[in-house]
C-alpha cells in the first residue's frame, strides 16, 4: 500500500474562541485535516494545529519525500520526513504538518491490520477514559452557569482557563475558582489553566507561587501554564515549591524539546499535543520519556475530532493516562465525527476498538466547515 496523495482541508466558519489576546474569529483557520490517500483506495485521517496555508506549503516541500512511500510504516516514514527537513526549522509548520501525516499513517496501519491504534502501540490498558471539559473562564456567575450545564451533560472533570484569569486581580481570580468549585461540587476534578503562552504574558514566578497556594485551597488538581513557555528555571522552582501539581508543555514540539524540561523536573504533568509534536510516533516517545522521569502524560487536546480520536488511542496505551482533554462546544470536535461522541453513565468516554483511529467523519459536516467536499 503506497501513498498516492496527501490533501489538506482547512476548517473555517465555527472556529472556537481561544482566549488569546488577539482573539480568533470564526473564519480563522487554526485546525487543518490531513487526508492520506493510497493506491489501494484506503485513506487515513490526520489533524494539524496549524493554518491550512502553512500546511499546504509544507506539503509541497515534503511531497518528494513521501510520494510513493509505503503507507504502513508510520514511524519510519515520519522520521524520514523529520530527518530531511530539520534544517528548515524544527518545531514549526513543517513539524506540525508531519504530525498530521503521522496520525493518518497510524490510522492506515490500523485499518490494514484490522486493529485499533492503541493495540498497535503495545496494548490497551483501558477501553474508556475520563474526559475533562475544557472551557474558557468567564465572570464567576456566567462560568458557574456553564459548568452546571456541562455537569448535567455528564462531565465529571473540568478545566477552566485563560479569560480574565491572571490578567486583572488576585481577588477576581479567587472568585472565579470559588464559583467553579461551588458549581461542580467537592467530588469533581477541577483544573486551572492560566494560559501563560498567551502573547506578552506578564506574570512571573512569585505570582504563580501565590496563585498556586490559592488554588490548592480549592482542591485544584493541577495548575497549567502558569509561566511563560520558555521560563524553564522558574518552572523547576515552581514545581518544587507549589502545593499542587504543575502542568505544561503544549507549545513544545518533538522529543528533543521536551527532554531538558523533563530532565530538569519542570513538570508534574506533561501535555504534548499530538497535532503539533510530530504525531503519534513522536508523542509516544515523549510519553515514554515522561514515564522514566516520574511525570504523568496527559495529552493536550485543543483540536478536532481526529485529534481527540488520536488522544483516545494514546490514552489506551499508557497505564497512567487516565484523562483526555475535551474541547466543549466546538463543531470541529462534535459535528464532524459521524455519530458524535457520547459519555457513558459514569462520565467516561469509550475508546473506539474499531481498526485505526476508529473514527468516521461526517462528510457533510466537513464540507460545511471547509467549503470543500472530499470523499
N, C-alpha and C positions, 0 to 999 in steps of 0.2 A: 504494500500500500504506500503510494508516493504522494507527496504534497504537490497538488496541481495549482492551487491558487490560495492566497490569503486576502480576505477583504476586511475593511474597517467600516463599522456602522456607528456613526456618532449619534448620541441620544440628546434630543432637544425638546423643548415645549413644556417640560414638567420638572426641570432641574430643581431640586430642593434647596432651601436656604442652607448655607454652610456655617453661618455665624461669623464669617470673615469680615474684616474691616471694610474691604472693598467687596460688598456683598454680591453674590451670584444673582443673575437674572434667570428667569425660567428658560430662555432660549440660549443661554450659555451652554457650551458643551464641555463637561469635565469627565464624562464617562463614555468610553468607546467600546463597543462589542467587536470581538475578533471572530471571524469565521474561517476556519481552515478547511478547504475543500480538497478531496483526494481523488486520485484516478479511478478509485473503485466506487465513487459516488457517496461515500460516507463523509460526514462533516463533524468537526469538533468545535466546541464553543469556548471562547475566552473573553476576558474583560480587562480593560486598561483604565486606570485612573489618570487619564490624560486627554486633552483636546484632540479631536479627530484629525485636525490638520497636521498636528505633530506626529500622530500615529501613522498617517499615510506617508508623510515624508520619511519616517523611519523605515517603513515597509519598503519604500523604493530603494533605500540603501541596503537593506537586508535581503532583498529578493534574490540576488545572485548566490547568496549563501544557503537559502532554504529551498529554492526551486528544484524540484525533483528529488529532494531528500526523503528518506523514509519517514512516514508519519507515526511509526510505532516505537520510536526511541527518544522520548521527550528529554531526558537528561542529557544525552549526548548531543542532540541537535541544539538544545538551548545553550549548552556550554560552548559549542562551536560558534554560535552567534555572539555570545559574550566575548570569547577569546579574540575574535576577529574584528571587534568594534570598540574595545575598551578605550582606544586612543581617540575616539570621537566624543568621549565623555561618559565615564561610568556613572550610572545613577540617574541620568536624565531621561529624556523621552525615549532614547534607544533602549535603555534597560526596562522602562515601563512597557514598551511595546513587546519586548521579548517575554515579559511576564504574561501578556495575553496569549502569545503564541504557545508558550509552555503549558498554560492551563488547557488550551484547546488540544494540544498533543496528548496530554494525560486523558482527556475526555475520549479521544480517538482510541488510545490504547485500551481503555476500559471497554469501549464498545466492541473492539476487535476480539478481546478475550472473554467478553461476557461477564466482566467483574466490575464492581464499584471501585472507584479510585482508591478509597480508603484501604481496601484489601490489598491492592497492588502496592501500596505504601508500606506494607508489612503486616497488616491485620487491623481488625476493627475492635477497639476496646469498648465501644458503646454503639447503640443503634438509635439513640436520641440524645439531645444536648439542650441545656437551658439557654435560650436566647435572652439577651438583655436589651430592652427597648432603649434606643439611643436617640435622645431628643435635645434640642437647644433649650437653654434656660430662658426664662421669661420673668415678668413680675411675679411675686410669690403667689398671688391668688390665681392668676391665669395658668401658671405652671402646675399648681395643685389640681386644678380642674382637669387639665390634660392628662396628668398622671392617673387620676381616678378613672378616666375613660380607658386608658391602656390597661389598668388593673382589671377593669371589667372585661376586657378582651382576653384576659388570661395570663398576661405577663406577670412574672413574679420577681423580676430583676430589672433594674432601671439605671441608666446613666444619663445624667444631666450635664450639659456642657456649654461653654462659650457664652454667648449673650452678654449680659452686663457683669458677669462674674469676674472679679479682679480688676474691673475697669471703672468702678465708681467709689465704693466704700466697703470697708470690712463689715459694717453693720448690715448693709444690703446683702452681702454675700451670706451672712449667717441667717438672715431672714429667708432667703431663697432655700437654703439647705434645710432649715427647720420646717418650712412649709412642705417641702418634698417628703421629708421623713414622716411628717404627720399624715400626709395623704396616703402613702403606700403602707404605712404601719410598721411595727417594730421587727417583723419577721422577714420582710422582703429585702433583697440586696439593693444597696444604693451606692453608686459610684459617681465621682465628680471629675469632670474634665475641664481644666482651666483654659485650655486652648493656647498654650504658650507658643505654639508655632504660628499664631496669627502674626500679621505684619506689625513690626515695631512693638513687640511685647515688652513692657517696661518693668514688670515685677521681677525681683531677684530672689536670692536665697532667703533673706530674712522675712520677706512677705510670705514665701512658700512655707517656711517652717511655722510661722504664726498661724497661717491658714490651715496647715496640716493638723495642728493641735485642736483647732476648732472643729474640723471635720471628724476627728476621732471621737469627739463628744457626741456626735450623731451616728456613730457606728457606721461610718462610710467605709466601704470595702477596699477602695483604692483611690489614690489621688493621681490623676493622669495629666501629663504635660504641664506641670506647674512652672516650668522654667523654659527659657529659650532653647531651641533644639540643639544648639552646639555647646551648651554650658555643661560639659562633661564633669568638671571638678565639682560644680555646685550640685549636680545630680548625685554624685557619690556622697557628698557631705549630707545632703538632704535625706538620702536613704538611710544613712547611719543614725540620724537623729530624729527623724519623723516617727510619730507613734502609730503610723498606719502604712500599708504598702504603697510604693511609688511605681507608677506605670509610665511607659513611653516607648518611643521607637518607631512611630508610624511614618516619620519622614525619612528614615534611613533606608538605604537600598543596598542589596547584595550583602552577602555574609561578611565581606571584608569591612564594611562599615559598622556592622554590629559587634564584631569581635572586640575592639577596645572597650566598648561600653559594658559588655558582659564580663570581660576580664577585670575591669576596674570596679565592678559591683555597683553600677549606676541604677539598676532596676531591680525591683522585686518581681515585676511582671513585664514581659517584653511583648510588643504588639506590632509585628511586621504586617504589612499589607500585601496580600498575595498578588494584587493587581499592580504593584509597584516594584517589589523587591527582586523580581526575576521569576515569578510564578511559583507553582507548587514545588518544583525541584529545588529552588533556592530557599524557599520558606521552610522546607523540611530540614535542610542543613542548619538553618538558623535555630530551629526548634531543638535539634539535637544539641547544638552548642549551648543553648539555654539550659537544657537538662544537666549538662556537665557542670554548669556553674550554679545550680540550685535555683534557677529562675523559672517562674511559670511562663508558659507560652499560651497567649490568648490572642487570636488574630484580630487585627484592625479591620472592620468590615463596613466602612462608609462607602458602599459601592453599589453594585447591581445584583440582580437575581443570580447571574453567573458567578460573581464574586462570592455571594453567600453560599452557593452550591459548592464552590471550591473550599470555603471555610468549613462547611459541614463535613466534607470528606477528610480534611486535615484534622478536625476535632475528633473524628472517629479513630484516627490512627495514633493519637497521643494520649496516654493514660491520664495525665493531669489537666488536659484541656477540656474543662467542663462547662465553658461558656463560649458563646459566639455573639458578636455584635449584630443587632438587627436595626437597620435604619428605618424608623417608622414613618409612614405617610408618604413614601416615595413610590410612584408608579413604576420606576425602573427596577424596583425590588418586587413589588406586589403584583403589578399588572402584566409584566412581560413574561412571567412564569405561568405556563399553562396550568390551570387549576389553582394557582396561588399557593400560599403557604398556610398551614393550619397547625396551631398549637394543640397539644393534647390536654386532657383534663388536669394534668399536673403542671401546665405551663411550659412543657418541653416541646422541642421541635424535632420531629422524626428525621433521621438521616437517611436519605434515599439509598436503597440497596440495588437499584437498577444499574445496568452497565454504565461505566463512565461516571460523569458527574451526577447522573440520574435526573437531569433537568431537560424538560421540553419547553421550548419557547412558544409563546402565543404570537404567531406571525403577524396577526392583525394589530396587536398592541405595539410590536416592534416597528411596524410600518408607520403607525400613528406617531411614534416619538422619534422617528428618524427621517420622515418624509421620503423614505426609500424602502421598498419591499424587497425582501430576499427569501428565497426558499431553497 
